[in-house]
Structure formats: C-alpha cells, structure tokens
Amino acid sequence: MKISVLLLLVLCSLFSCKVAEEKSAPTIGSIERLDPSLDQLINSSATIEILSDGYDWSEGPVWVESQKMLLFSDVPTNTVYKWTEQDSIQVFLKPSGYTGQTASNSKEEGSNGLALNTDGKLVLCQHGDRRLAVLDAPLNSPQSTFTTLAGTYEGKKFNSPNDVAVRRNGDYFFTDPPYGLPENVAQEIPFQGVYKLSNGTVTLLVDTLTRPNGIALMPDEKTLVIANSDKAKAMWYVYDLNENDSLANGRIFHDATEAAKTESGLPDGLKIDSQGNVFATGPGGVWIFNRDAKLIGKIKLPEATANCAFSADDKTLFITSNNYLLRLKMRD
C-alpha cells in the first residue's frame, strides 16, 4: 500500500512537471494567408508568441548564432537587450546609442538597427551619437565602448543612422532619416540619404527618398530593397546595383500607402531569407513577399511593428512590435 501511494505521488509529480514544461506562451495577432506558397514558409499551426514586453519602442533585432541569443534595441531608453531561451531578457548594453554626458534632447537617442559584420562584431546604428559604430567589447562581455565606422558625409554629421545591411565582402549599406536627431540640433545634411561604407569611404547612393528606413540586400547581393517610412509614400523601393555599386533601375517594390491610412505602422525594418522572400514590417504587421514582389501573406499585429530578424536556419522569425518582443516559429 505504501509503495502504491509513493508511486502515485511520483507519477503526479512527473505529470505536474510535464504540464509546466508544456505551458504555452501567450500569443498575439494572426497569420493572413494570401497565397498557397506561404504554406511552404509558415506552418498552418504556427502562432506568434509574446517573449517579453514593456519596452518603449523595440527595434533592430539581430540573431547571434554563436551565443544563441537575440539582441534588440529599445531606442528611447538607450538600451540593447538580449534574449536567450534559458535566461529570457537581460540588459546587454546601456548606453547603446548616445554616449554623451549630458541630455541629448532626443526622444530616440539609443541604438536602432543592429547587425553583425563579417568579423562577427556587433554593428550599431546610433541615433544619439549620429553614427554607424562597432562594439569594441566581445559579445560575451559587452561594455559601452565603440569605434566609429562612419559619422560624417563630406564633413557634415549624419542625421541619425537608422538601419544597416552588411555585404559578404564587408561593405555596409545604411539609411539616415532624422528620427533620432535632437530637437535643438539642425540637420547638417539637407536630405535623408542612403549610403555605402567601403574601406572607410562613405558614398551617397540616393538622396531622393523622403524617409529611407529599413534596408536589405537580396541573396545575390545585386539588388537593394529600401523601406520608405512616409505615410504619404508608404512604399518599398528596389534598386539594382551596378558593378561600381551605383544604383540603377529604381522602382517600386510595393506600395502600401492606402493601407497606411487605416492600419498602424509604416514600412520600416525588413529582412530577406536565403530564398529571396522578403519579410517587411509595414501597416498592420509584417508583409511577406516572394522574390518577385508578390504579396503572399501577412503577420497581422495590433501594434505598430518596427523590425524583424531570422534565426540562423531561417525557420524562426523574431519581431519587434512597439512594446513587444515576439517570436514566430515558422516551421520545424
């Protein structure tokens, strides 16, 4: 009898542990399937998990495979956070985008877009310091020490570099809208440019976009996709890269201006998977296009959505959406 009771207690304990392990994370939003091809990217049972919340404006996520961690910016609080499966959320870096000793008078002074360069070092678009910078400290022992990669164009300070894409040869492509510019500081550059940084030289690629924001290269690195965060021209543009990296054949990849009139958010950060599928944050969530610019689905979210990042195998998408950090396990 005593053995039976003990066995029952052990079984109950094991069952309770199993229930705790399988407890589902809270979810949010939905997936809108506009073309059957989306089923090859996202399982029909996939849900959007809330990993964490409470941020002022979450942005710029990047997956670091070597550390099995996600890094992302909370722009207004001048902080980079890290998320891991084991430890959930921790502060990774503070300050992250403004390292001055006095107030910057900017509502968005922190880092924004994050990326890893070809040496595996963290690259940050720093609003407050108005530069593209690299973290000097190792990723497993971060400290707020940075080296400027690019801070000026023709002797004039950038507005506030926003997002960056890294080419396999080590070149950087980045955008420079004025969102992080301090209120009491005038623009030194009269336009909002898209630039390339190569071997220490900054080259202006285009100066005619009204609010260049997210930026990404197609897998063949011959095509550049740029988001325009302007409610009157809520579009994604695409350009071909010539042999000398000048931009050619500029055209609209997709126009979301009508959707921007009724849904929260604008074209912002975007990522492109190894097959050329474009996951672009925009009005109402994340818009999913195939490489031919056909809209095949949307990840519908109730909050304005800023950016996204893939895991190393492209099977998981992390999303920064206003005050949330989200995860979509797209397929097994």
Order of alpha helices (4+ residues) and beta strands (2+ residues): alpha-beta-beta-beta-beta-beta-beta-beta-beta-beta-beta-beta-beta-beta-beta-beta-beta-beta-beta-beta-beta-alpha-beta-beta-beta-beta-beta-beta-beta
